[in-house]
Amino acid sequence: MKNLRNGLSVSGLFLLVVLPAVCFGMTADVLKKTLDQGVRVTIIDVRNNRDYSSGHIPNAINIPARIIGLKRLPPLGRVIVYGDGIDKEQTLEAVRALNEKPGIEAEVLEGGFPAWNARNFSRTGDVGITREKFQYITYKKLKATPANNPDVILVDLRSMGEEEKEKKVASRTLPHSGDELSNLSEHFPGLRIITPDRGHGLPGRKAGNASIPAVAVIKEEGHDGVYVLIDRGDGKAEQVARRLHAAGIKNVAILVGGERVLQRYGQPGFKTELKGNSF
């Protein structure tokens, strides 16, 4: 009996040590209401400085997740932490690191910056007339996204109308035109995929223009997380992203390289210019 008690004590101690600290969450709607009421709260953006500079929640301070545990911070009191909405574990680790510091009570913003953006709440960033910027995500980072992550939806833009396909083949710009497209479910198992191809289900839409139905489908979805646009590496994702931005939908990212990078399973093959920021 004595040995049993000792065993239970040790087990209890072990559980106490290994169980992670609980990270409470706040929705974007609640944060907006909290700020509107004038409640004092510190907001920390744990994305990299480049993404922070392109747009962030007003008055948020930028401390990248990779260094937040090393930072000496004053007792900030209540703190709301947000990231890119994809790497949730990185954001949670930042919250845990903050909660270990005296005088700080940190919680995560559910859905990260994309959730705030999805509601078109005010944001700050570059001012003046600047080139339109898109958010990009690499194959490696998307591959690391946990399966069944409800905050990430893949938007497959790789299909095209017969007329467009003939033009691509004629100009020799259609990659691997004789091969089948990569299976997104195999590359990113568990992630939800929508395919708004060629105006399917949208009467009156001209076939071959995926950008119009994509906007309609995404607007109908009303998703708070991140829409990751995947094309053939032919610029279709940028076209769709422009239309989405014009429609007020900002929680959008583009897979760098599209189908071409899928064919290489993320291995480098050519240099891709990022016309904006990357996650």
N, C-alpha and C positions, 0 to 999 in steps of 0.2 A: 504493500500500500504506500509505504514511504517512497519507494522507487517510482511508483505511478505519479505521486504528487510532484516529485522532482521533474519527471518527464513532462508533466503538464506545465510546470513553471517555465521550463526551458522552451517548450513549444510556444507558450504565451509570449515570452520574451522575443523569440524569433519572429513571431508575427508582428509584434510591435515595431521591430526594427525594419522589416522589409516592406510593410505596407506603405504606399506612397501617400503624400499629403493630398487631401481632397482639394480640388480646384473648382470653385464655384464659377458659374457662368452668368453673363448678363446679355440680353438680346440688344440688338441695335435700337429697337423702339424704346426700350427702357432707358438706355443710355441717353438717347435724344431727349426724352422727357426729364431725366435727371439733370441734364445740362440746362434745359430750358427753365427749370425751377431754381437755378442758381446754386445747386448743391455743389459743394467743393469736392472735386475729384481730380486726381491726376491721371492723365491718359498717356500710356507708353506704347509707341509703335516699334515693334521688334524686327521689322523688315530691314533690308539693307538701305543705306543712305540714298541710293539712286532711286529706288521705288518710293521712299519717303518724300523725296524732293519733287517727284512727279505728281503727288497728290496724297493728302493725309487728312485725318480728322482735325478740325481747328483746335489749336493749342496743344496738340499732342507733341510729346518730346520723343526724339528718336534715339533709342538705345538698341542696337542690333542684338539679336538673341545670343550670338556667339560670345559676346563680351559682358552680357548683363550680370552674370554671376560674379564677375571680377570688379564691378563698379562699386565704389563707396557712395552710398546714397543717404541723404538725410531722412528722418522719419516722415515719409510722405503721406502717411495715413491711408485712406482708401485709394486704390490704384486699379485702373482698368487696362488690361493688356490686349493688344491685337496684333495679328500677323497677316499673312497673305491668304488665309482661308484654306490652304492646301496642306501645308506642313503643320498639322494640328499638334503633333507631339512636341515639335520645337517650341511652339507657343506655350504649351503646358509646362515644359521644362523651365521656360523663362518665368512663369508664374510661381512655380515651386521655388526657384532661386530667390525671387523677390520676397516670398513669404518667410524665408529664412533670415531676412534682414530685420533688425529691430525697428518697430514703429511703422511697418508696412503691412497692409492687408490687401493682397492682390487677388483679382479674379479675371477670368478671360472673357473677351467679347466674342460671343458665339458667332461663328461664320467669318470672323475677322473683318478686314477692310472691305472685301466684296459684299458682305451683308449690309454694311453702312452705305456703300455705293449703290447697291440694288434699290435702295429706297430714295435715292437722289437727295440725301441729306447734304448739307453744305460741306465743302471740302476746300482745302487750301493747297497750293502748289505753284507751279510756274505761272507767271502773270504775263499779260501782253500777248501779241500775236506770235505763236510758236508753231512749229511743225507738229501735226497730230501724232500723239504717241500711243503705242499699243503695249499691252503687257504680254510678255512672252514666257513660255515655260519650256524647259529642256526635256528631252525624252527621259533622261536619268531621274529628274525630279518627279515627273509624272509617273514613272515606273515605281518609284518609292511610295506613291500614295497608297495608303491602306485600302484593301479590298472593301467593298460595300460602304465606302465613304459617301454619305449622302450630300456632302457639300460640293462634290465635283461631278459634273455632267459632261460627257464627251459629245461634241456635235460633229457628226461625220459629214463633211462637205465634199467628199471625194468623187461622188457620182456626177455625171454631166449628161446633157442631151446629145442625141446622135449628131446634130449639126455641129455642136461645139467639139465633139470628139473627132469628127472628120477634119476639122480645122487643125486641131492639135496634132493629129497623126500626120497631116500634110506638111505641117511646119516642123515636124520632128521634135516637138517640145513635150509630147506626152510620155512620161516616164513608164518604162516597162509595159508598153501598150498591149503586148501580147500576153501578159501575165495577169493573174488575179490580184485584186487588192489585198493588202495585209488584213488579217483578222484582228480587229481591235480588241475583241474579248480575250484573245490569247495574249496580247501584249499587256493589257491592263485588266486582268480578271476581276470581276466583281463590281467594276465601275459602270454606272448606267450610261447607255449610248442612245442618242436620238439621231435620226437620219432624215432631215427635211429635204428630201431629194426632188428636184424638178417640179416643185409646186404640187406634189402629190397631196390630194385632199383639200386643195385650195382652188376652187373653181375660178376660172378666168385668168389664172396666172400662166404666163408663157413658159413652156417647158424649156429647160436648158439654163434657166437663171435661178441658181440655188439660193442666191442672197436674199431674194424677196420672201420666199416661204420660210427660210431660216429665221428671219426677223419675226415673222408672224407666229411661228411655233414657239420661239423663245419668249416672246411677249405673253403668249398664252400660258406658258409654263409658270412664269412669275417666280422663278427660283432665286433664293437668296445667296446661294453659294457661287461657285465659279463655273462658267461655261468655257470649256476648252475647245476651241475651234481647230479642226484637223482637215487640211486640204491635201492636194497632190503636190504641194510645194510650188504651186502655180500662182500664188497671190490671191486666191479666192478668199482665204481667211481674212486677209486685210480688208477686202471689199466688204465682206459681211460685217466685220468689226466696225467699219465706218458707218454702215447703216444702223447698226445697233447703238452706237454712240449717239447718232442723230436722233434715235428713238428714245434716248434717255437711259439706255441699258449699258452700264459701265463695268459690270462684274464679268468681264470677258478676258480670256487669255488665249494665246495662239501657240500651238505646238511648233517649235522651231523645226523647219525642214519638212513638216508634214509627212506625206507618204514616203518620200525619199529616205527620211531618217528611220521610218518604220522598217523599210526594206533592209536597212543596215543594222537593225536592232540597237540603234543609238550610237553606233560606232562612227567616228569622224570620217567624212568623205570629201567634204568641200567646206569652204568657209562661208558662213551665213551671216550677213549683216543684220544686226538688230536695229530696226528703225524706231528706237524708243528704249524702253526699260525691259528688264527681265526679272523674273521671280528669283 
